[in-house]
Amino acid sequence: MSWKLICAFLDFPWSLHNILPFWSGAEHHDFHHMAFTNNYSTSFRWWDFICGTDDKYRAYRAKRTAALKQMKNATTEAKAALEQKLMEEVEAEGIIAEAVAGGTDVPKSKTQ
């Protein structure tokens, strides 16, 4: 199991972002580290919303929610596999963005 999935399990119901919806939580922060192209705010999500730096995160959440809704009767393993696939897509996008920003070649294994 990847560290990203383990971090998702550490999202407790009493976590601050579940009480204050504008507060950044573990998932919001982890998304930033997966791609480094979104979610720059450290505490308050509204800055990312106002500046438009959470668009990829919101698209990811919508895609994830829709996919999990379709898989409502699927096994836990199938849902975890879907989550892993979506995270890998986001991570690959971040690697590509990093390569483009740094002026280096895009790794072939991450673009296929």
Gaussian input, Z-matrix of N, CA and C with variables (Angstrom, degrees):
# hf/3-21g

backbone

0 1
 N
 C     1     B1
 C     2     B2     1     A1
 N     3     B3     2     A2     1     D1
 C     4     B4     3     A3     2     D2
 C     5     B5     4     A4     3     D3
 N     6     B6     5     A5     4     D4
 C     7     B7     6     A6     5     D5
 C     8     B8     7     A7     6     D6
 N     9     B9     8     A8     7     D7
 C    10    B10     9     A9     8     D8
 C    11    B11    10    A10     9     D9
 N    12    B12    11    A11    10    D10
 C    13    B13    12    A12    11    D11
 C    14    B14    13    A13    12    D12
 N    15    B15    14    A14    13    D13
 C    16    B16    15    A15    14    D14
 C    17    B17    16    A16    15    D15
 N    18    B18    17    A17    16    D16
 C    19    B19    18    A18    17    D17
 C    20    B20    19    A19    18    D18
 N    21    B21    20    A20    19    D19
 C    22    B22    21    A21    20    D20
 C    23    B23    22    A22    21    D21
 N    24    B24    23    A23    22    D22
 C    25    B25    24    A24    23    D23
 C    26    B26    25    A25    24    D24
 N    27    B27    26    A26    25    D25
 C    28    B28    27    A27    26    D26
 C    29    B29    28    A28    27    D27
 N    30    B30    29    A29    28    D28
 C    31    B31    30    A30    29    D29
 C    32    B32    31    A31    30    D30
 N    33    B33    32    A32    31    D31
 C    34    B34    33    A33    32    D32
 C    35    B35    34    A34    33    D33
 N    36    B36    35    A35    34    D34
 C    37    B37    36    A36    35    D35
 C    38    B38    37    A37    36    D36
 N    39    B39    38    A38    37    D37
 C    40    B40    39    A39    38    D38
 C    41    B41    40    A40    39    D39
 N    42    B42    41    A41    40    D40
 C    43    B43    42    A42    41    D41
 C    44    B44    43    A43    42    D42
 N    45    B45    44    A44    43    D43
 C    46    B46    45    A45    44    D44
 C    47    B47    46    A46    45    D45
 N    48    B48    47    A47    46    D46
 C    49    B49    48    A48    47    D47
 C    50    B50    49    A49    48    D48
 N    51    B51    50    A50    49    D49
 C    52    B52    51    A51    50    D50
 C    53    B53    52    A52    51    D51
 N    54    B54    53    A53    52    D52
 C    55    B55    54    A54    53    D53
 C    56    B56    55    A55    54    D54
 N    57    B57    56    A56    55    D55
 C    58    B58    57    A57    56    D56
 C    59    B59    58    A58    57    D57
 N    60    B60    59    A59    58    D58
 C    61    B61    60    A60    59    D59
 C    62    B62    61    A61    60    D60
 N    63    B63    62    A62    61    D61
 C    64    B64    63    A63    62    D62
 C    65    B65    64    A64    63    D63
 N    66    B66    65    A65    64    D64
 C    67    B67    66    A66    65    D65
 C    68    B68    67    A67    66    D66
 N    69    B69    68    A68    67    D67
 C    70    B70    69    A69    68    D68
 C    71    B71    70    A70    69    D69
 N    72    B72    71    A71    70    D70
 C    73    B73    72    A72    71    D71
 C    74    B74    73    A73    72    D72
 N    75    B75    74    A74    73    D73
 C    76    B76    75    A75    74    D74
 C    77    B77    76    A76    75    D75
 N    78    B78    77    A77    76    D76
 C    79    B79    78    A78    77    D77
 C    80    B80    79    A79    78    D78
 N    81    B81    80    A80    79    D79
 C    82    B82    81    A81    80    D80
 C    83    B83    82    A82    81    D81
 N    84    B84    83    A83    82    D82
 C    85    B85    84    A84    83    D83
 C    86    B86    85    A85    84    D84
 N    87    B87    86    A86    85    D85
 C    88    B88    87    A87    86    D86
 C    89    B89    88    A88    87    D87
 N    90    B90    89    A89    88    D88
 C    91    B91    90    A90    89    D89
 C    92    B92    91    A91    90    D90
 N    93    B93    92    A92    91    D91
 C    94    B94    93    A93    92    D92
 C    95    B95    94    A94    93    D93
 N    96    B96    95    A95    94    D94
 C    97    B97    96    A96    95    D95
 C    98    B98    97    A97    96    D96
 N    99    B99    98    A98    97    D97
 C   100   B100    99    A99    98    D98
 C   101   B101   100   A100    99    D99
 N   102   B102   101   A101   100   D100
 C   103   B103   102   A102   101   D101
 C   104   B104   103   A103   102   D102
 N   105   B105   104   A104   103   D103
 C   106   B106   105   A105   104   D104
 C   107   B107   106   A106   105   D105
 N   108   B108   107   A107   106   D106
 C   109   B109   108   A108   107   D107
 C   110   B110   109   A109   108   D108
 N   111   B111   110   A110   109   D109
 C   112   B112   111   A111   110   D110
 C   113   B113   112   A112   111   D111
 N   114   B114   113   A113   112   D112
 C   115   B115   114   A114   113   D113
 C   116   B116   115   A115   114   D114
 N   117   B117   116   A116   115   D115
 C   118   B118   117   A117   116   D116
 C   119   B119   118   A118   117   D117
 N   120   B120   119   A119   118   D118
 C   121   B121   120   A120   119   D119
 C   122   B122   121   A121   120   D120
 N   123   B123   122   A122   121   D121
 C   124   B124   123   A123   122   D122
 C   125   B125   124   A124   123   D123
 N   126   B126   125   A125   124   D124
 C   127   B127   126   A126   125   D125
 C   128   B128   127   A127   126   D126
 N   129   B129   128   A128   127   D127
 C   130   B130   129   A129   128   D128
 C   131   B131   130   A130   129   D129
 N   132   B132   131   A131   130   D130
 C   133   B133   132   A132   131   D131
 C   134   B134   133   A133   132   D132
 N   135   B135   134   A134   133   D133
 C   136   B136   135   A135   134   D134
 C   137   B137   136   A136   135   D135
 N   138   B138   137   A137   136   D136
 C   139   B139   138   A138   137   D137
 C   140   B140   139   A139   138   D138
 N   141   B141   140   A140   139   D139
 C   142   B142   141   A141   140   D140
 C   143   B143   142   A142   141   D141
 N   144   B144   143   A143   142   D142
 C   145   B145   144   A144   143   D143
 C   146   B146   145   A145   144   D144
 N   147   B147   146   A146   145   D145
 C   148   B148   147   A147   146   D146
 C   149   B149   148   A148   147   D147
 N   150   B150   149   A149   148   D148
 C   151   B151   150   A150   149   D149
 C   152   B152   151   A151   150   D150
 N   153   B153   152   A152   151   D151
 C   154   B154   153   A153   152   D152
 C   155   B155   154   A154   153   D153
 N   156   B156   155   A155   154   D154
 C   157   B157   156   A156   155   D155
 C   158   B158   157   A157   156   D156
 N   159   B159   158   A158   157   D157
 C   160   B160   159   A159   158   D158
 C   161   B161   160   A160   159   D159
 N   162   B162   161   A161   160   D160
 C   163   B163   162   A162   161   D161
 C   164   B164   163   A163   162   D162
 N   165   B165   164   A164   163   D163
 C   166   B166   165   A165   164   D164
 C   167   B167   166   A166   165   D165
 N   168   B168   167   A167   166   D166
 C   169   B169   168   A168   167   D167
 C   170   B170   169   A169   168   D168
 N   171   B171   170   A170   169   D169
 C   172   B172   171   A171   170   D170
 C   173   B173   172   A172   171   D171
 N   174   B174   173   A173   172   D172
 C   175   B175   174   A174   173   D173
 C   176   B176   175   A175   174   D174
 N   177   B177   176   A176   175   D175
 C   178   B178   177   A177   176   D176
 C   179   B179   178   A178   177   D177
 N   180   B180   179   A179   178   D178
 C   181   B181   180   A180   179   D179
 C   182   B182   181   A181   180   D180
 N   183   B183   182   A182   181   D181
 C   184   B184   183   A183   182   D182
 C   185   B185   184   A184   183   D183
 N   186   B186   185   A185   184   D184
 C   187   B187   186   A186   185   D185
 C   188   B188   187   A187   186   D186
 N   189   B189   188   A188   187   D187
 C   190   B190   189   A189   188   D188
 C   191   B191   190   A190   189   D189
 N   192   B192   191   A191   190   D190
 C   193   B193   192   A192   191   D191
 C   194   B194   193   A193   192   D192
 N   195   B195   194   A194   193   D193
 C   196   B196   195   A195   194   D194
 C   197   B197   196   A196   195   D195
 N   198   B198   197   A197   196   D196
 C   199   B199   198   A198   197   D197
 C   200   B200   199   A199   198   D198
 N   201   B201   200   A200   199   D199
 C   202   B202   201   A201   200   D200
 C   203   B203   202   A202   201   D201
 N   204   B204   203   A203   202   D202
 C   205   B205   204   A204   203   D203
 C   206   B206   205   A205   204   D204
 N   207   B207   206   A206   205   D205
 C   208   B208   207   A207   206   D206
 C   209   B209   208   A208   207   D207
 N   210   B210   209   A209   208   D208
 C   211   B211   210   A210   209   D209
 C   212   B212   211   A211   210   D210
 N   213   B213   212   A212   211   D211
 C   214   B214   213   A213   212   D212
 C   215   B215   214   A214   213   D213
 N   216   B216   215   A215   214   D214
 C   217   B217   216   A216   215   D215
 C   218   B218   217   A217   216   D216
 N   219   B219   218   A218   217   D217
 C   220   B220   219   A219   218   D218
 C   221   B221   220   A220   219   D219
 N   222   B222   221   A221   220   D220
 C   223   B223   222   A222   221   D221
 C   224   B224   223   A223   222   D222
 N   225   B225   224   A224   223   D223
 C   226   B226   225   A225   224   D224
 C   227   B227   226   A226   225   D225
 N   228   B228   227   A227   226   D226
 C   229   B229   228   A228   227   D227
 C   230   B230   229   A229   228   D228
 N   231   B231   230   A230   229   D229
 C   232   B232   231   A231   230   D230
 C   233   B233   232   A232   231   D231
 N   234   B234   233   A233   232   D232
 C   235   B235   234   A234   233   D233
 C   236   B236   235   A235   234   D234
 N   237   B237   236   A236   235   D235
 C   238   B238   237   A237   236   D236
 C   239   B239   238   A238   237   D237
 N   240   B240   239   A239   238   D238
 C   241   B241   240   A240   239   D239
 C   242   B242   241   A241   240   D240
 N   243   B243   242   A242   241   D241
 C   244   B244   243   A243   242   D242
 C   245   B245   244   A244   243   D243
 N   246   B246   245   A245   244   D244
 C   247   B247   246   A246   245   D245
 C   248   B248   247   A247   246   D246
 N   249   B249   248   A248   247   D247
 C   250   B250   249   A249   248   D248
 C   251   B251   250   A250   249   D249
 N   252   B252   251   A251   250   D250
 C   253   B253   252   A252   251   D251
 C   254   B254   253   A253   252   D252
 N   255   B255   254   A254   253   D253
 C   256   B256   255   A255   254   D254
 C   257   B257   256   A256   255   D255
 N   258   B258   257   A257   256   D256
 C   259   B259   258   A258   257   D257
 C   260   B260   259   A259   258   D258
 N   261   B261   260   A260   259   D259
 C   262   B262   261   A261   260   D260
 C   263   B263   262   A262   261   D261
 N   264   B264   263   A263   262   D262
 C   265   B265   264   A264   263   D263
 C   266   B266   265   A265   264   D264
 N   267   B267   266   A266   265   D265
 C   268   B268   267   A267   266   D266
 C   269   B269   268   A268   267   D267
 N   270   B270   269   A269   268   D268
 C   271   B271   270   A270   269   D269
 C   272   B272   271   A271   270   D270
 N   273   B273   272   A272   271   D271
 C   274   B274   273   A273   272   D272
 C   275   B275   274   A274   273   D273
 N   276   B276   275   A275   274   D274
 C   277   B277   276   A276   275   D275
 C   278   B278   277   A277   276   D276
 N   279   B279   278   A278   277   D277
 C   280   B280   279   A279   278   D278
 C   281   B281   280   A280   279   D279
 N   282   B282   281   A281   280   D280
 C   283   B283   282   A282   281   D281
 C   284   B284   283   A283   282   D282
 N   285   B285   284   A284   283   D283
 C   286   B286   285   A285   284   D284
 C   287   B287   286   A286   285   D285
 N   288   B288   287   A287   286   D286
 C   289   B289   288   A288   287   D287
 C   290   B290   289   A289   288   D288
 N   291   B291   290   A290   289   D289
 C   292   B292   291   A291   290   D290
 C   293   B293   292   A292   291   D291
 N   294   B294   293   A293   292   D292
 C   295   B295   294   A294   293   D293
 C   296   B296   295   A295   294   D294
 N   297   B297   296   A296   295   D295
 C   298   B298   297   A297   296   D296
 C   299   B299   298   A298   297   D297
 N   300   B300   299   A299   298   D298
 C   301   B301   300   A300   299   D299
 C   302   B302   301   A301   300   D300
 N   303   B303   302   A302   301   D301
 C   304   B304   303   A303   302   D302
 C   305   B305   304   A304   303   D303
 N   306   B306   305   A305   304   D304
 C   307   B307   306   A306   305   D305
 C   308   B308   307   A307   306   D306
 N   309   B309   308   A308   307   D307
 C   310   B310   309   A309   308   D308
 C   311   B311   310   A310   309   D309
 N   312   B312   311   A311   310   D310
 C   313   B313   312   A312   311   D311
 C   314   B314   313   A313   312   D312
 N   315   B315   314   A314   313   D313
 C   316   B316   315   A315   314   D314
 C   317   B317   316   A316   315   D315
 N   318   B318   317   A317   316   D316
 C   319   B319   318   A318   317   D317
 C   320   B320   319   A319   318   D318
 N   321   B321   320   A320   319   D319
 C   322   B322   321   A321   320   D320
 C   323   B323   322   A322   321   D321
 N   324   B324   323   A323   322   D322
 C   325   B325   324   A324   323   D323
 C   326   B326   325   A325   324   D324
 N   327   B327   326   A326   325   D325
 C   328   B328   327   A327   326   D326
 C   329   B329   328   A328   327   D327
 N   330   B330   329   A329   328   D328
 C   331   B331   330   A330   329   D329
 C   332   B332   331   A331   330   D330
 N   333   B333   332   A332   331   D331
 C   334   B334   333   A333   332   D332
 C   335   B335   334   A334   333   D333

   B1=1.4575
   B2=1.5263
   B3=1.3054
   B4=1.4612
   B5=1.5229
   B6=1.3230
   B7=1.4662
   B8=1.5132
   B9=1.3466
   B10=1.4683
   B11=1.5210
   B12=1.3243
   B13=1.4631
   B14=1.5201
   B15=1.3220
   B16=1.4661
   B17=1.5215
   B18=1.3359
   B19=1.4670
   B20=1.5235
   B21=1.3268
   B22=1.4579
   B23=1.5206
   B24=1.3342
   B25=1.4606
   B26=1.5230
   B27=1.3199
   B28=1.4556
   B29=1.5209
   B30=1.3032
   B31=1.4621
   B32=1.5313
   B33=1.3157
   B34=1.4543
   B35=1.5237
   B36=1.3241
   B37=1.4785
   B38=1.5231
   B39=1.3260
   B40=1.4592
   B41=1.5375
   B42=1.3342
   B43=1.4691
   B44=1.5264
   B45=1.3101
   B46=1.4597
   B47=1.5254
   B48=1.3330
   B49=1.4687
   B50=1.5281
   B51=1.3222
   B52=1.4635
   B53=1.5261
   B54=1.3157
   B55=1.4639
   B56=1.5257
   B57=1.3170
   B58=1.4703
   B59=1.5269
   B60=1.3340
   B61=1.4662
   B62=1.5291
   B63=1.3012
   B64=1.4597
   B65=1.5272
   B66=1.3283
   B67=1.4624
   B68=1.5267
   B69=1.3193
   B70=1.4686
   B71=1.5183
   B72=1.2951
   B73=1.4550
   B74=1.5118
   B75=1.3173
   B76=1.4671
   B77=1.5256
   B78=1.3321
   B79=1.4621
   B80=1.5334
   B81=1.3201
   B82=1.4677
   B83=1.5220
   B84=1.3185
   B85=1.4608
   B86=1.5291
   B87=1.3382
   B88=1.4617
   B89=1.5229
   B90=1.3375
   B91=1.4619
   B92=1.5226
   B93=1.3124
   B94=1.4668
   B95=1.5308
   B96=1.3153
   B97=1.4600
   B98=1.5281
   B99=1.3257
   B100=1.4639
   B101=1.5154
   B102=1.3212
   B103=1.4610
   B104=1.5260
   B105=1.3184
   B106=1.4666
   B107=1.5267
   B108=1.3270
   B109=1.4564
   B110=1.5294
   B111=1.2981
   B112=1.4644
   B113=1.5191
   B114=1.3253
   B115=1.4684
   B116=1.5316
   B117=1.3177
   B118=1.4533
   B119=1.5183
   B120=1.3154
   B121=1.4618
   B122=1.5151
   B123=1.3224
   B124=1.4537
   B125=1.5195
   B126=1.3212
   B127=1.4582
   B128=1.5219
   B129=1.3192
   B130=1.4560
   B131=1.5229
   B132=1.3396
   B133=1.4629
   B134=1.5173
   B135=1.3237
   B136=1.4674
   B137=1.5182
   B138=1.3392
   B139=1.4639
   B140=1.5278
   B141=1.3071
   B142=1.4625
   B143=1.5216
   B144=1.3217
   B145=1.4664
   B146=1.5248
   B147=1.3262
   B148=1.4692
   B149=1.5325
   B150=1.3223
   B151=1.4622
   B152=1.5299
   B153=1.3281
   B154=1.4616
   B155=1.5164
   B156=1.3351
   B157=1.4632
   B158=1.5283
   B159=1.3274
   B160=1.4668
   B161=1.5276
   B162=1.3213
   B163=1.4705
   B164=1.5256
   B165=1.3171
   B166=1.4664
   B167=1.5263
   B168=1.3044
   B169=1.4622
   B170=1.5291
   B171=1.3137
   B172=1.4702
   B173=1.5280
   B174=1.3387
   B175=1.4694
   B176=1.5283
   B177=1.3265
   B178=1.4602
   B179=1.5238
   B180=1.3340
   B181=1.4739
   B182=1.5308
   B183=1.3272
   B184=1.4688
   B185=1.5314
   B186=1.3275
   B187=1.4621
   B188=1.5271
   B189=1.3249
   B190=1.4669
   B191=1.5263
   B192=1.3197
   B193=1.4593
   B194=1.5224
   B195=1.3292
   B196=1.4714
   B197=1.5265
   B198=1.3181
   B199=1.4684
   B200=1.5257
   B201=1.3245
   B202=1.4613
   B203=1.5198
   B204=1.3208
   B205=1.4597
   B206=1.5252
   B207=1.3261
   B208=1.4626
   B209=1.5290
   B210=1.3257
   B211=1.4625
   B212=1.5279
   B213=1.3128
   B214=1.4658
   B215=1.5232
   B216=1.3204
   B217=1.4594
   B218=1.5280
   B219=1.3054
   B220=1.4693
   B221=1.5272
   B222=1.3066
   B223=1.4639
   B224=1.5256
   B225=1.3041
   B226=1.4583
   B227=1.5251
   B228=1.3285
   B229=1.4694
   B230=1.5234
   B231=1.3248
   B232=1.4664
   B233=1.5301
   B234=1.3226
   B235=1.4686
   B236=1.5180
   B237=1.3313
   B238=1.4675
   B239=1.5284
   B240=1.3366
   B241=1.4660
   B242=1.5250
   B243=1.3288
   B244=1.4667
   B245=1.5185
   B246=1.3191
   B247=1.4655
   B248=1.5244
   B249=1.3300
   B250=1.4622
   B251=1.5257
   B252=1.3302
   B253=1.4674
   B254=1.5288
   B255=1.3301
   B256=1.4651
   B257=1.5209
   B258=1.3284
   B259=1.4655
   B260=1.5208
   B261=1.3232
   B262=1.4652
   B263=1.5255
   B264=1.3314
   B265=1.4690
   B266=1.5239
   B267=1.3205
   B268=1.4639
   B269=1.5202
   B270=1.3219
   B271=1.4530
   B272=1.5235
   B273=1.3353
   B274=1.4675
   B275=1.5264
   B276=1.3259
   B277=1.4627
   B278=1.5221
   B279=1.3267
   B280=1.4613
   B281=1.5122
   B282=1.3245
   B283=1.4722
   B284=1.5255
   B285=1.3185
   B286=1.4681
   B287=1.5270
   B288=1.3398
   B289=1.4693
   B290=1.5216
   B291=1.3220
   B292=1.4647
   B293=1.5245
   B294=1.3243
   B295=1.4660
   B296=1.5279
   B297=1.3203
   B298=1.4678
   B299=1.5286
   B300=1.3478
   B301=1.4688
   B302=1.5261
   B303=1.3234
   B304=1.4612
   B305=1.5139
   B306=1.3361
   B307=1.4515
   B308=1.5267
   B309=1.3296
   B310=1.4561
   B311=1.5268
   B312=1.3211
   B313=1.4584
   B314=1.5253
   B315=1.3154
   B316=1.4485
   B317=1.5290
   B318=1.3448
   B319=1.4699
   B320=1.5244
   B321=1.3148
   B322=1.4689
   B323=1.5160
   B324=1.3234
   B325=1.4679
   B326=1.5170
   B327=1.3113
   B328=1.4540
   B329=1.5144
   B330=1.3168
   B331=1.4532
   B332=1.5220
   B333=1.3004
   B334=1.4572
   B335=1.4968
   A1=108.40
   A2=117.03
   A3=120.33
   A4=111.07
   A5=115.66
   A6=120.15
   A7=110.71
   A8=117.79
   A9=120.58
   A10=110.81
   A11=116.53
   A12=119.39
   A13=110.60
   A14=117.02
   A15=120.17
   A16=109.90
   A17=117.37
   A18=120.74
   A19=111.37
   A20=117.34
   A21=120.44
   A22=110.82
   A23=117.24
   A24=120.40
   A25=111.80
   A26=118.35
   A27=122.06
   A28=112.24
   A29=117.08
   A30=122.43
   A31=108.06
   A32=115.99
   A33=121.72
   A34=111.85
   A35=118.27
   A36=120.78
   A37=112.36
   A38=117.90
   A39=120.88
   A40=112.91
   A41=116.42
   A42=119.45
   A43=109.31
   A44=116.17
   A45=121.87
   A46=113.11
   A47=118.31
   A48=119.27
   A49=111.75
   A50=118.55
   A51=121.03
   A52=111.76
   A53=116.47
   A54=122.14
   A55=110.24
   A56=116.32
   A57=123.21
   A58=107.71
   A59=118.32
   A60=120.46
   A61=115.17
   A62=118.51
   A63=120.76
   A64=111.85
   A65=117.64
   A66=122.32
   A67=109.69
   A68=117.07
   A69=120.98
   A70=108.88
   A71=115.75
   A72=120.69
   A73=110.94
   A74=115.27
   A75=121.11
   A76=111.63
   A77=117.01
   A78=119.68
   A79=110.93
   A80=117.03
   A81=122.56
   A82=109.67
   A83=116.27
   A84=121.50
   A85=110.93
   A86=117.12
   A87=120.76
   A88=111.71
   A89=116.63
   A90=119.91
   A91=109.99
   A92=116.99
   A93=120.78
   A94=109.85
   A95=117.54
   A96=120.64
   A97=113.15
   A98=117.13
   A99=119.60
   A100=111.26
   A101=117.18
   A102=119.27
   A103=113.88
   A104=118.69
   A105=123.94
   A106=112.52
   A107=116.36
   A108=119.47
   A109=111.58
   A110=118.34
   A111=123.04
   A112=110.01
   A113=114.31
   A114=122.93
   A115=112.54
   A116=115.29
   A117=120.40
   A118=113.22
   A119=117.99
   A120=119.49
   A121=110.33
   A122=115.68
   A123=120.03
   A124=112.23
   A125=117.36
   A126=119.42
   A127=113.76
   A128=116.89
   A129=120.07
   A130=111.38
   A131=115.58
   A132=121.51
   A133=113.17
   A134=117.89
   A135=118.65
   A136=111.61
   A137=118.23
   A138=118.79
   A139=111.15
   A140=116.79
   A141=119.43
   A142=110.89
   A143=117.24
   A144=120.60
   A145=110.42
   A146=116.97
   A147=121.50
   A148=110.90
   A149=117.20
   A150=121.45
   A151=113.30
   A152=116.82
   A153=120.18
   A154=114.02
   A155=116.69
   A156=119.76
   A157=112.29
   A158=116.15
   A159=119.50
   A160=111.60
   A161=117.03
   A162=120.02
   A163=112.69
   A164=117.08
   A165=119.70
   A166=110.89
   A167=116.67
   A168=120.88
   A169=110.47
   A170=117.07
   A171=120.10
   A172=110.90
   A173=117.65
   A174=120.95
   A175=110.37
   A176=116.84
   A177=121.73
   A178=110.48
   A179=116.99
   A180=120.91
   A181=111.02
   A182=116.98
   A183=120.25
   A184=110.57
   A185=116.57
   A186=120.97
   A187=110.70
   A188=116.17
   A189=121.43
   A190=110.88
   A191=117.27
   A192=121.61
   A193=111.28
   A194=116.45
   A195=120.84
   A196=110.74
   A197=117.03
   A198=120.41
   A199=111.18
   A200=117.04
   A201=119.88
   A202=111.61
   A203=116.99
   A204=120.79
   A205=110.22
   A206=116.20
   A207=120.65
   A208=111.62
   A209=116.16
   A210=121.31
   A211=112.23
   A212=117.93
   A213=119.99
   A214=113.28
   A215=119.01
   A216=121.74
   A217=112.91
   A218=116.84
   A219=120.95
   A220=110.35
   A221=115.08
   A222=120.77
   A223=110.18
   A224=115.23
   A225=121.19
   A226=110.26
   A227=116.23
   A228=120.54
   A229=110.96
   A230=117.22
   A231=120.89
   A232=110.62
   A233=115.94
   A234=119.54
   A235=111.42
   A236=116.64
   A237=120.72
   A238=110.48
   A239=116.83
   A240=120.54
   A241=111.13
   A242=116.23
   A243=119.89
   A244=110.30
   A245=116.51
   A246=121.12
   A247=110.94
   A248=116.76
   A249=121.12
   A250=110.67
   A251=116.92
   A252=121.18
   A253=111.09
   A254=116.47
   A255=120.03
   A256=110.95
   A257=117.32
   A258=120.79
   A259=111.11
   A260=116.67
   A261=120.01
   A262=111.17
   A263=117.20
   A264=120.64
   A265=110.65
   A266=116.53
   A267=121.09
   A268=110.11
   A269=116.82
   A270=120.80
   A271=111.54
   A272=116.91
   A273=121.11
   A274=110.57
   A275=116.19
   A276=120.21
   A277=110.77
   A278=116.93
   A279=121.10
   A280=112.57
   A281=116.49
   A282=120.72
   A283=110.14
   A284=116.24
   A285=120.35
   A286=110.48
   A287=116.50
   A288=120.30
   A289=111.02
   A290=116.87
   A291=121.15
   A292=110.82
   A293=116.57
   A294=120.53
   A295=110.72
   A296=116.50
   A297=120.69
   A298=110.15
   A299=116.37
   A300=120.26
   A301=111.61
   A302=116.91
   A303=120.87
   A304=113.88
   A305=116.36
   A306=119.87
   A307=113.70
   A308=117.18
   A309=120.01
   A310=109.58
   A311=115.47
   A312=120.52
   A313=109.89
   A314=115.52
   A315=121.67
   A316=108.35
   A317=117.47
   A318=118.69
   A319=111.00
   A320=117.16
   A321=121.73
   A322=112.99
   A323=117.59
   A324=120.19
   A325=112.89
   A326=118.52
   A327=121.82
   A328=113.49
   A329=117.80
   A330=120.29
   A331=112.36
   A332=117.91
   A333=120.74
   A334=111.47
   D1=137.94
   D2=-176.87
   D3=-78.25
   D4=160.95
   D5=179.78
   D6=-64.43
   D7=-28.37
   D8=179.63
   D9=-66.12
   D10=-40.16
   D11=177.71
   D12=-69.21
   D13=-36.50
   D14=178.00
   D15=-63.66
   D16=-42.34
   D17=178.63
   D18=-62.38
   D19=-34.14
   D20=178.65
   D21=-63.85
   D22=-32.01
   D23=178.42
   D24=-72.13
   D25=-17.21
   D26=-179.94
   D27=-86.23
   D28=7.63
   D29=179.57
   D30=-86.76
   D31=94.54
   D32=-175.31
   D33=-83.36
   D34=153.33
   D35=178.12
   D36=-58.31
   D37=-28.95
   D38=-179.57
   D39=-90.39
   D40=7.01
   D41=175.85
   D42=-60.43
   D43=144.60
   D44=-172.65
   D45=-56.51
   D46=-36.44
   D47=-177.98
   D48=-69.07
   D49=-18.90
   D50=175.57
   D51=-80.86
   D52=-19.74
   D53=178.09
   D54=-93.84
   D55=-43.01
   D56=178.38
   D57=-113.94
   D58=100.21
   D59=-172.92
   D60=-62.34
   D61=-16.66
   D62=179.02
   D63=-87.71
   D64=-5.03
   D65=-178.91
   D66=-83.34
   D67=136.62
   D68=176.92
   D69=-70.67
   D70=140.24
   D71=178.47
   D72=-117.03
   D73=-172.23
   D74=-177.98
   D75=-61.10
   D76=-43.75
   D77=-178.52
   D78=-64.36
   D79=-42.43
   D80=178.14
   D81=-58.93
   D82=-46.15
   D83=-178.73
   D84=-69.72
   D85=-41.82
   D86=179.04
   D87=-61.63
   D88=-36.26
   D89=178.28
   D90=-61.33
   D91=-39.65
   D92=177.31
   D93=-58.71
   D94=-43.90
   D95=-177.85
   D96=-74.86
   D97=-19.13
   D98=176.31
   D99=-75.29
   D100=-34.90
   D101=-173.31
   D102=-123.80
   D103=-25.05
   D104=-176.87
   D105=56.26
   D106=24.07
   D107=179.30
   D108=-119.87
   D109=-0.97
   D110=-176.59
   D111=-148.84
   D112=171.73
   D113=172.33
   D114=55.97
   D115=66.51
   D116=-178.32
   D117=-87.84
   D118=-19.46
   D119=-178.03
   D120=-67.92
   D121=145.03
   D122=-178.80
   D123=-92.68
   D124=-26.57
   D125=-176.65
   D126=-131.80
   D127=-45.54
   D128=-171.17
   D129=-109.35
   D130=114.98
   D131=-177.57
   D132=-61.89
   D133=-25.58
   D134=-174.43
   D135=-60.68
   D136=-28.62
   D137=178.58
   D138=-65.83
   D139=-40.45
   D140=176.09
   D141=-65.03
   D142=-39.51
   D143=178.96
   D144=-65.31
   D145=-47.39
   D146=-178.95
   D147=-62.75
   D148=-42.35
   D149=-177.29
   D150=-85.48
   D151=-5.20
   D152=179.11
   D153=73.76
   D154=22.12
   D155=-178.37
   D156=-98.77
   D157=19.31
   D158=174.28
   D159=-125.15
   D160=14.93
   D161=-176.71
   D162=-62.64
   D163=-41.02
   D164=179.44
   D165=-69.87
   D166=-35.01
   D167=177.12
   D168=-65.52
   D169=-45.33
   D170=179.06
   D171=-64.87
   D172=-37.10
   D173=176.88
   D174=-66.01
   D175=-41.51
   D176=177.23
   D177=-60.98
   D178=-46.15
   D179=-179.94
   D180=-61.86
   D181=-41.65
   D182=179.72
   D183=-65.68
   D184=-42.94
   D185=178.82
   D186=-64.03
   D187=-42.60
   D188=179.68
   D189=-64.66
   D190=-45.64
   D191=179.81
   D192=-61.25
   D193=-45.05
   D194=179.89
   D195=-63.96
   D196=-42.72
   D197=-179.01
   D198=-66.72
   D199=-42.23
   D200=179.26
   D201=-68.11
   D202=-31.74
   D203=177.26
   D204=-64.58
   D205=-40.34
   D206=178.05
   D207=-69.03
   D208=-24.78
   D209=-177.91
   D210=-101.38
   D211=27.73
   D212=-172.12
   D213=-59.04
   D214=-27.08
   D215=179.14
   D216=-100.79
   D217=8.26
   D218=-178.31
   D219=-76.83
   D220=163.27
   D221=178.62
   D222=-72.00
   D223=163.05
   D224=176.83
   D225=-61.28
   D226=-37.88
   D227=179.92
   D228=-65.46
   D229=-40.09
   D230=179.32
   D231=-65.69
   D232=-40.39
   D233=177.62
   D234=-66.07
   D235=-39.69
   D236=177.69
   D237=-65.26
   D238=-38.02
   D239=177.63
   D240=-64.77
   D241=-40.18
   D242=176.59
   D243=-62.67
   D244=-46.89
   D245=178.94
   D246=-58.40
   D247=-43.23
   D248=179.02
   D249=-62.53
   D250=-42.54
   D251=179.37
   D252=-61.95
   D253=-44.47
   D254=179.39
   D255=-64.41
   D256=-40.04
   D257=178.80
   D258=-65.53
   D259=-39.09
   D260=178.58
   D261=-65.01
   D262=-36.55
   D263=176.47
   D264=-62.73
   D265=-43.85
   D266=179.64
   D267=-65.65
   D268=-43.64
   D269=179.57
   D270=-62.48
   D271=-41.15
   D272=177.86
   D273=-63.03
   D274=-39.35
   D275=177.68
   D276=-62.72
   D277=-39.53
   D278=177.67
   D279=-65.37
   D280=-39.59
   D281=178.58
   D282=-64.50
   D283=-40.49
   D284=177.55
   D285=-64.50
   D286=-45.28
   D287=179.79
   D288=-62.24
   D289=-38.97
   D290=178.36
   D291=-64.89
   D292=-41.93
   D293=179.66
   D294=-65.15
   D295=-42.87
   D296=179.46
   D297=-63.48
   D298=-45.64
   D299=-179.39
   D300=-64.98
   D301=-33.96
   D302=-178.85
   D303=-87.09
   D304=-5.12
   D305=179.18
   D306=73.08
   D307=23.88
   D308=179.54
   D309=-106.41
   D310=170.86
   D311=178.24
   D312=-70.81
   D313=143.15
   D314=177.43
   D315=-76.09
   D316=127.92
   D317=178.60
   D318=-60.32
   D319=131.14
   D320=-176.65
   D321=-63.72
   D322=-39.16
   D323=-176.90
   D324=-64.92
   D325=-23.75
   D326=-178.99
   D327=-91.23
   D328=-9.23
   D329=-177.48
   D330=-102.36
   D331=-7.12
   D332=-176.62
   D333=-97.84

